[in-house]
């Protein structure tokens, strides 16, 4: 999220960390679960925004069709469609399914790091 986090982002991250610690310790009340889910969703939205925002020195993201993504990943189009929800680089626009070019690059890099 860059070098600087706005005050409200720091507050959300701090709140999330506190709620998660209490959840893991088993001391989070059931009435606080909606607050935990809300904080998780806010952080998730910020992370997606950060991932999808073109960087000044980086390559702007491009949404690929299944054919283009399948070629990049050496997978069939059918596999991409069947497993769309399993891939972190899948982007849904209404009923259409597209694939983030930068997301595919990060996915490939993560596979290389694992092996």
Chimera marker file (.cmm) of the C-alpha trace (Angstrom):
<marker_set name="trace">
<marker id="1" x="0.000" y="0.000" z="0.000" r="1" g="1" b="0" radius="0.5"/>
<marker id="2" x="2.845" y="2.325" z="-0.696" r="1" g="1" b="0" radius="0.5"/>
<marker id="3" x="5.082" y="4.021" z="1.817" r="1" g="1" b="0" radius="0.5"/>
<marker id="4" x="2.305" y="6.027" z="3.467" r="1" g="1" b="0" radius="0.5"/>
<marker id="5" x="-0.904" y="4.775" z="4.996" r="1" g="1" b="0" radius="0.5"/>
<marker id="6" x="-3.664" y="7.305" z="5.668" r="1" g="1" b="0" radius="0.5"/>
<marker id="7" x="-4.821" y="7.555" z="9.285" r="1" g="1" b="0" radius="0.5"/>
<marker id="8" x="-8.109" y="5.750" z="8.573" r="1" g="1" b="0" radius="0.5"/>
<marker id="9" x="-6.207" y="2.852" z="6.945" r="1" g="1" b="0" radius="0.5"/>
<marker id="10" x="-3.906" y="2.537" z="9.958" r="1" g="1" b="0" radius="0.5"/>
<marker id="11" x="-6.957" y="2.592" z="12.208" r="1" g="1" b="0" radius="0.5"/>
<marker id="12" x="-8.650" y="-0.170" z="10.186" r="1" g="1" b="0" radius="0.5"/>
<marker id="13" x="-5.527" y="-2.328" z="10.168" r="1" g="1" b="0" radius="0.5"/>
<marker id="14" x="-5.073" y="-1.820" z="13.917" r="1" g="1" b="0" radius="0.5"/>
<marker id="15" x="-8.715" y="-2.669" z="14.565" r="1" g="1" b="0" radius="0.5"/>
<marker id="16" x="-8.487" y="-5.737" z="12.337" r="1" g="1" b="0" radius="0.5"/>
<marker id="17" x="-5.328" y="-6.952" z="14.078" r="1" g="1" b="0" radius="0.5"/>
<marker id="18" x="-6.980" y="-6.553" z="17.478" r="1" g="1" b="0" radius="0.5"/>
<marker id="19" x="-10.173" y="-8.325" z="16.426" r="1" g="1" b="0" radius="0.5"/>
<marker id="20" x="-8.240" y="-11.163" z="14.757" r="1" g="1" b="0" radius="0.5"/>
<marker id="21" x="-6.052" y="-11.672" z="17.830" r="1" g="1" b="0" radius="0.5"/>
<marker id="22" x="-9.143" y="-11.898" z="20.026" r="1" g="1" b="0" radius="0.5"/>
<marker id="23" x="-10.833" y="-14.231" z="17.531" r="1" g="1" b="0" radius="0.5"/>
<marker id="24" x="-7.793" y="-16.542" z="17.479" r="1" g="1" b="0" radius="0.5"/>
<marker id="25" x="-7.661" y="-16.496" z="21.291" r="1" g="1" b="0" radius="0.5"/>
<marker id="26" x="-11.353" y="-17.399" z="21.454" r="1" g="1" b="0" radius="0.5"/>
<marker id="27" x="-12.264" y="-14.224" z="23.346" r="1" g="1" b="0" radius="0.5"/>
<marker id="28" x="-14.164" y="-12.396" z="20.593" r="1" g="1" b="0" radius="0.5"/>
<marker id="29" x="-17.864" y="-12.112" z="21.390" r="1" g="1" b="0" radius="0.5"/>
<marker id="30" x="-20.332" y="-13.291" z="18.762" r="1" g="1" b="0" radius="0.5"/>
<marker id="31" x="-21.770" y="-9.769" z="18.672" r="1" g="1" b="0" radius="0.5"/>
<marker id="32" x="-18.350" y="-8.514" z="17.458" r="1" g="1" b="0" radius="0.5"/>
<marker id="33" x="-18.152" y="-10.885" z="14.482" r="1" g="1" b="0" radius="0.5"/>
<marker id="34" x="-19.851" y="-8.396" z="12.121" r="1" g="1" b="0" radius="0.5"/>
<marker id="35" x="-17.173" y="-5.823" z="13.036" r="1" g="1" b="0" radius="0.5"/>
<marker id="36" x="-14.460" y="-8.365" z="12.198" r="1" g="1" b="0" radius="0.5"/>
<marker id="37" x="-16.071" y="-9.223" z="8.864" r="1" g="1" b="0" radius="0.5"/>
<marker id="38" x="-16.489" y="-5.521" z="8.071" r="1" g="1" b="0" radius="0.5"/>
<marker id="39" x="-12.822" y="-4.778" z="8.821" r="1" g="1" b="0" radius="0.5"/>
<marker id="40" x="-11.741" y="-7.759" z="6.708" r="1" g="1" b="0" radius="0.5"/>
<marker id="41" x="-13.875" y="-6.572" z="3.789" r="1" g="1" b="0" radius="0.5"/>
<marker id="42" x="-12.503" y="-3.031" z="4.041" r="1" g="1" b="0" radius="0.5"/>
<marker id="43" x="-8.913" y="-4.284" z="3.967" r="1" g="1" b="0" radius="0.5"/>
<marker id="44" x="-9.774" y="-6.682" z="1.138" r="1" g="1" b="0" radius="0.5"/>
<marker id="45" x="-11.261" y="-3.831" z="-0.919" r="1" g="1" b="0" radius="0.5"/>
<marker id="46" x="-8.187" y="-1.677" z="-0.345" r="1" g="1" b="0" radius="0.5"/>
<marker id="47" x="-5.871" y="-4.510" z="-1.342" r="1" g="1" b="0" radius="0.5"/>
<marker id="48" x="-7.822" y="-5.162" z="-4.553" r="1" g="1" b="0" radius="0.5"/>
<marker id="49" x="-7.732" y="-1.450" z="-5.349" r="1" g="1" b="0" radius="0.5"/>
<marker id="50" x="-3.986" y="-1.380" z="-4.769" r="1" g="1" b="0" radius="0.5"/>
<marker id="51" x="-3.426" y="-4.450" z="-6.936" r="1" g="1" b="0" radius="0.5"/>
<marker id="52" x="-5.528" y="-3.132" z="-9.799" r="1" g="1" b="0" radius="0.5"/>
<marker id="53" x="-4.215" y="0.456" z="-9.792" r="1" g="1" b="0" radius="0.5"/>
<marker id="54" x="-1.534" y="1.010" z="-12.431" r="1" g="1" b="0" radius="0.5"/>
<marker id="55" x="1.758" y="2.036" z="-10.910" r="1" g="1" b="0" radius="0.5"/>
<marker id="56" x="3.571" y="5.096" z="-12.322" r="1" g="1" b="0" radius="0.5"/>
<marker id="57" x="6.674" y="3.079" z="-13.219" r="1" g="1" b="0" radius="0.5"/>
<marker id="58" x="4.851" y="-0.193" z="-13.793" r="1" g="1" b="0" radius="0.5"/>
<marker id="59" x="2.844" y="-1.659" z="-16.571" r="1" g="1" b="0" radius="0.5"/>
<marker id="60" x="-0.845" y="-0.760" z="-16.543" r="1" g="1" b="0" radius="0.5"/>
<marker id="61" x="-2.999" y="-3.793" z="-16.045" r="1" g="1" b="0" radius="0.5"/>
<marker id="62" x="-4.834" y="-5.277" z="-18.990" r="1" g="1" b="0" radius="0.5"/>
<marker id="63" x="-7.825" y="-7.584" z="-18.743" r="1" g="1" b="0" radius="0.5"/>
<marker id="64" x="-7.304" y="-10.651" z="-20.909" r="1" g="1" b="0" radius="0.5"/>
<marker id="65" x="-9.863" y="-12.905" z="-22.533" r="1" g="1" b="0" radius="0.5"/>
<marker id="66" x="-9.885" y="-16.596" z="-21.685" r="1" g="1" b="0" radius="0.5"/>
<marker id="67" x="-8.060" y="-17.336" z="-24.942" r="1" g="1" b="0" radius="0.5"/>
<marker id="68" x="-5.266" y="-14.855" z="-24.159" r="1" g="1" b="0" radius="0.5"/>
<marker id="69" x="-4.961" y="-15.971" z="-20.527" r="1" g="1" b="0" radius="0.5"/>
<marker id="70" x="-4.976" y="-19.652" z="-21.516" r="1" g="1" b="0" radius="0.5"/>
<marker id="71" x="-2.041" y="-19.048" z="-23.859" r="1" g="1" b="0" radius="0.5"/>
<marker id="72" x="-0.077" y="-17.227" z="-21.133" r="1" g="1" b="0" radius="0.5"/>
<marker id="73" x="-0.735" y="-19.977" z="-18.584" r="1" g="1" b="0" radius="0.5"/>
<marker id="74" x="-0.529" y="-22.958" z="-20.916" r="1" g="1" b="0" radius="0.5"/>
<marker id="75" x="-3.992" y="-24.058" z="-19.793" r="1" g="1" b="0" radius="0.5"/>
<marker id="76" x="-7.168" y="-24.757" z="-21.699" r="1" g="1" b="0" radius="0.5"/>
<marker id="77" x="-9.957" y="-22.182" z="-21.822" r="1" g="1" b="0" radius="0.5"/>
<marker id="78" x="-12.241" y="-24.764" z="-20.200" r="1" g="1" b="0" radius="0.5"/>
<marker id="79" x="-9.876" y="-25.082" z="-17.228" r="1" g="1" b="0" radius="0.5"/>
<marker id="80" x="-9.768" y="-21.312" z="-16.809" r="1" g="1" b="0" radius="0.5"/>
<marker id="81" x="-13.555" y="-21.054" z="-16.825" r="1" g="1" b="0" radius="0.5"/>
<marker id="82" x="-14.057" y="-24.047" z="-14.504" r="1" g="1" b="0" radius="0.5"/>
<marker id="83" x="-11.479" y="-22.819" z="-11.994" r="1" g="1" b="0" radius="0.5"/>
<marker id="84" x="-12.123" y="-19.080" z="-12.350" r="1" g="1" b="0" radius="0.5"/>
<marker id="85" x="-13.075" y="-18.741" z="-8.687" r="1" g="1" b="0" radius="0.5"/>
<marker id="86" x="-9.849" y="-20.480" z="-7.622" r="1" g="1" b="0" radius="0.5"/>
<marker id="87" x="-7.543" y="-18.019" z="-9.377" r="1" g="1" b="0" radius="0.5"/>
<marker id="88" x="-6.630" y="-14.728" z="-7.678" r="1" g="1" b="0" radius="0.5"/>
<marker id="89" x="-6.336" y="-12.990" z="-11.061" r="1" g="1" b="0" radius="0.5"/>
<marker id="90" x="-9.942" y="-13.578" z="-12.173" r="1" g="1" b="0" radius="0.5"/>
<marker id="91" x="-12.007" y="-10.424" z="-12.674" r="1" g="1" b="0" radius="0.5"/>
<marker id="92" x="-15.767" y="-10.593" z="-13.150" r="1" g="1" b="0" radius="0.5"/>
<marker id="93" x="-17.538" y="-7.821" z="-15.006" r="1" g="1" b="0" radius="0.5"/>
<marker id="94" x="-21.210" y="-8.648" z="-14.903" r="1" g="1" b="0" radius="0.5"/>
<marker id="95" x="-21.483" y="-12.071" z="-16.504" r="1" g="1" b="0" radius="0.5"/>
<marker id="96" x="-18.139" y="-11.741" z="-18.286" r="1" g="1" b="0" radius="0.5"/>
<marker id="97" x="-14.975" y="-13.289" z="-16.933" r="1" g="1" b="0" radius="0.5"/>
<marker id="98" x="-11.628" y="-11.665" z="-17.641" r="1" g="1" b="0" radius="0.5"/>
<marker id="99" x="-8.148" y="-12.260" z="-16.287" r="1" g="1" b="0" radius="0.5"/>
<marker id="100" x="-5.752" y="-9.621" z="-14.965" r="1" g="1" b="0" radius="0.5"/>
<marker id="101" x="-2.491" y="-9.622" z="-16.905" r="1" g="1" b="0" radius="0.5"/>
<marker id="102" x="-0.552" y="-8.258" z="-13.914" r="1" g="1" b="0" radius="0.5"/>
<marker id="103" x="-2.328" y="-10.768" z="-11.664" r="1" g="1" b="0" radius="0.5"/>
<marker id="104" x="-1.206" y="-13.612" z="-13.916" r="1" g="1" b="0" radius="0.5"/>
<marker id="105" x="2.365" y="-12.294" z="-13.729" r="1" g="1" b="0" radius="0.5"/>
<marker id="106" x="2.195" y="-12.254" z="-9.917" r="1" g="1" b="0" radius="0.5"/>
<marker id="107" x="0.663" y="-15.751" z="-9.876" r="1" g="1" b="0" radius="0.5"/>
<marker id="108" x="3.444" y="-17.131" z="-12.075" r="1" g="1" b="0" radius="0.5"/>
<marker id="109" x="6.059" y="-15.392" z="-9.907" r="1" g="1" b="0" radius="0.5"/>
<marker id="110" x="4.533" y="-16.925" z="-6.766" r="1" g="1" b="0" radius="0.5"/>
<marker id="111" x="4.682" y="-20.410" z="-8.339" r="1" g="1" b="0" radius="0.5"/>
<marker id="112" x="8.324" y="-19.900" z="-9.238" r="1" g="1" b="0" radius="0.5"/>
<marker id="113" x="9.096" y="-18.743" z="-5.661" r="1" g="1" b="0" radius="0.5"/>
<marker id="114" x="7.488" y="-21.882" z="-4.223" r="1" g="1" b="0" radius="0.5"/>
<marker id="115" x="9.454" y="-24.307" z="-6.366" r="1" g="1" b="0" radius="0.5"/>
<link id1="1" id2="2" r="1" g="1" b="0" radius="0.2"/>
<link id1="2" id2="3" r="1" g="1" b="0" radius="0.2"/>
<link id1="3" id2="4" r="1" g="1" b="0" radius="0.2"/>
<link id1="4" id2="5" r="1" g="1" b="0" radius="0.2"/>
<link id1="5" id2="6" r="1" g="1" b="0" radius="0.2"/>
<link id1="6" id2="7" r="1" g="1" b="0" radius="0.2"/>
<link id1="7" id2="8" r="1" g="1" b="0" radius="0.2"/>
<link id1="8" id2="9" r="1" g="1" b="0" radius="0.2"/>
<link id1="9" id2="10" r="1" g="1" b="0" radius="0.2"/>
<link id1="10" id2="11" r="1" g="1" b="0" radius="0.2"/>
<link id1="11" id2="12" r="1" g="1" b="0" radius="0.2"/>
<link id1="12" id2="13" r="1" g="1" b="0" radius="0.2"/>
<link id1="13" id2="14" r="1" g="1" b="0" radius="0.2"/>
<link id1="14" id2="15" r="1" g="1" b="0" radius="0.2"/>
<link id1="15" id2="16" r="1" g="1" b="0" radius="0.2"/>
<link id1="16" id2="17" r="1" g="1" b="0" radius="0.2"/>
<link id1="17" id2="18" r="1" g="1" b="0" radius="0.2"/>
<link id1="18" id2="19" r="1" g="1" b="0" radius="0.2"/>
<link id1="19" id2="20" r="1" g="1" b="0" radius="0.2"/>
<link id1="20" id2="21" r="1" g="1" b="0" radius="0.2"/>
<link id1="21" id2="22" r="1" g="1" b="0" radius="0.2"/>
<link id1="22" id2="23" r="1" g="1" b="0" radius="0.2"/>
<link id1="23" id2="24" r="1" g="1" b="0" radius="0.2"/>
<link id1="24" id2="25" r="1" g="1" b="0" radius="0.2"/>
<link id1="25" id2="26" r="1" g="1" b="0" radius="0.2"/>
<link id1="26" id2="27" r="1" g="1" b="0" radius="0.2"/>
<link id1="27" id2="28" r="1" g="1" b="0" radius="0.2"/>
<link id1="28" id2="29" r="1" g="1" b="0" radius="0.2"/>
<link id1="29" id2="30" r="1" g="1" b="0" radius="0.2"/>
<link id1="30" id2="31" r="1" g="1" b="0" radius="0.2"/>
<link id1="31" id2="32" r="1" g="1" b="0" radius="0.2"/>
<link id1="32" id2="33" r="1" g="1" b="0" radius="0.2"/>
<link id1="33" id2="34" r="1" g="1" b="0" radius="0.2"/>
<link id1="34" id2="35" r="1" g="1" b="0" radius="0.2"/>
<link id1="35" id2="36" r="1" g="1" b="0" radius="0.2"/>
<link id1="36" id2="37" r="1" g="1" b="0" radius="0.2"/>
<link id1="37" id2="38" r="1" g="1" b="0" radius="0.2"/>
<link id1="38" id2="39" r="1" g="1" b="0" radius="0.2"/>
<link id1="39" id2="40" r="1" g="1" b="0" radius="0.2"/>
<link id1="40" id2="41" r="1" g="1" b="0" radius="0.2"/>
<link id1="41" id2="42" r="1" g="1" b="0" radius="0.2"/>
<link id1="42" id2="43" r="1" g="1" b="0" radius="0.2"/>
<link id1="43" id2="44" r="1" g="1" b="0" radius="0.2"/>
<link id1="44" id2="45" r="1" g="1" b="0" radius="0.2"/>
<link id1="45" id2="46" r="1" g="1" b="0" radius="0.2"/>
<link id1="46" id2="47" r="1" g="1" b="0" radius="0.2"/>
<link id1="47" id2="48" r="1" g="1" b="0" radius="0.2"/>
<link id1="48" id2="49" r="1" g="1" b="0" radius="0.2"/>
<link id1="49" id2="50" r="1" g="1" b="0" radius="0.2"/>
<link id1="50" id2="51" r="1" g="1" b="0" radius="0.2"/>
<link id1="51" id2="52" r="1" g="1" b="0" radius="0.2"/>
<link id1="52" id2="53" r="1" g="1" b="0" radius="0.2"/>
<link id1="53" id2="54" r="1" g="1" b="0" radius="0.2"/>
<link id1="54" id2="55" r="1" g="1" b="0" radius="0.2"/>
<link id1="55" id2="56" r="1" g="1" b="0" radius="0.2"/>
<link id1="56" id2="57" r="1" g="1" b="0" radius="0.2"/>
<link id1="57" id2="58" r="1" g="1" b="0" radius="0.2"/>
<link id1="58" id2="59" r="1" g="1" b="0" radius="0.2"/>
<link id1="59" id2="60" r="1" g="1" b="0" radius="0.2"/>
<link id1="60" id2="61" r="1" g="1" b="0" radius="0.2"/>
<link id1="61" id2="62" r="1" g="1" b="0" radius="0.2"/>
<link id1="62" id2="63" r="1" g="1" b="0" radius="0.2"/>
<link id1="63" id2="64" r="1" g="1" b="0" radius="0.2"/>
<link id1="64" id2="65" r="1" g="1" b="0" radius="0.2"/>
<link id1="65" id2="66" r="1" g="1" b="0" radius="0.2"/>
<link id1="66" id2="67" r="1" g="1" b="0" radius="0.2"/>
<link id1="67" id2="68" r="1" g="1" b="0" radius="0.2"/>
<link id1="68" id2="69" r="1" g="1" b="0" radius="0.2"/>
<link id1="69" id2="70" r="1" g="1" b="0" radius="0.2"/>
<link id1="70" id2="71" r="1" g="1" b="0" radius="0.2"/>
<link id1="71" id2="72" r="1" g="1" b="0" radius="0.2"/>
<link id1="72" id2="73" r="1" g="1" b="0" radius="0.2"/>
<link id1="73" id2="74" r="1" g="1" b="0" radius="0.2"/>
<link id1="74" id2="75" r="1" g="1" b="0" radius="0.2"/>
<link id1="75" id2="76" r="1" g="1" b="0" radius="0.2"/>
<link id1="76" id2="77" r="1" g="1" b="0" radius="0.2"/>
<link id1="77" id2="78" r="1" g="1" b="0" radius="0.2"/>
<link id1="78" id2="79" r="1" g="1" b="0" radius="0.2"/>
<link id1="79" id2="80" r="1" g="1" b="0" radius="0.2"/>
<link id1="80" id2="81" r="1" g="1" b="0" radius="0.2"/>
<link id1="81" id2="82" r="1" g="1" b="0" radius="0.2"/>
<link id1="82" id2="83" r="1" g="1" b="0" radius="0.2"/>
<link id1="83" id2="84" r="1" g="1" b="0" radius="0.2"/>
<link id1="84" id2="85" r="1" g="1" b="0" radius="0.2"/>
<link id1="85" id2="86" r="1" g="1" b="0" radius="0.2"/>
<link id1="86" id2="87" r="1" g="1" b="0" radius="0.2"/>
<link id1="87" id2="88" r="1" g="1" b="0" radius="0.2"/>
<link id1="88" id2="89" r="1" g="1" b="0" radius="0.2"/>
<link id1="89" id2="90" r="1" g="1" b="0" radius="0.2"/>
<link id1="90" id2="91" r="1" g="1" b="0" radius="0.2"/>
<link id1="91" id2="92" r="1" g="1" b="0" radius="0.2"/>
<link id1="92" id2="93" r="1" g="1" b="0" radius="0.2"/>
<link id1="93" id2="94" r="1" g="1" b="0" radius="0.2"/>
<link id1="94" id2="95" r="1" g="1" b="0" radius="0.2"/>
<link id1="95" id2="96" r="1" g="1" b="0" radius="0.2"/>
<link id1="96" id2="97" r="1" g="1" b="0" radius="0.2"/>
<link id1="97" id2="98" r="1" g="1" b="0" radius="0.2"/>
<link id1="98" id2="99" r="1" g="1" b="0" radius="0.2"/>
<link id1="99" id2="100" r="1" g="1" b="0" radius="0.2"/>
<link id1="100" id2="101" r="1" g="1" b="0" radius="0.2"/>
<link id1="101" id2="102" r="1" g="1" b="0" radius="0.2"/>
<link id1="102" id2="103" r="1" g="1" b="0" radius="0.2"/>
<link id1="103" id2="104" r="1" g="1" b="0" radius="0.2"/>
<link id1="104" id2="105" r="1" g="1" b="0" radius="0.2"/>
<link id1="105" id2="106" r="1" g="1" b="0" radius="0.2"/>
<link id1="106" id2="107" r="1" g="1" b="0" radius="0.2"/>
<link id1="107" id2="108" r="1" g="1" b="0" radius="0.2"/>
<link id1="108" id2="109" r="1" g="1" b="0" radius="0.2"/>
<link id1="109" id2="110" r="1" g="1" b="0" radius="0.2"/>
<link id1="110" id2="111" r="1" g="1" b="0" radius="0.2"/>
<link id1="111" id2="112" r="1" g="1" b="0" radius="0.2"/>
<link id1="112" id2="113" r="1" g="1" b="0" radius="0.2"/>
<link id1="113" id2="114" r="1" g="1" b="0" radius="0.2"/>
<link id1="114" id2="115" r="1" g="1" b="0" radius="0.2"/>
</marker_set>
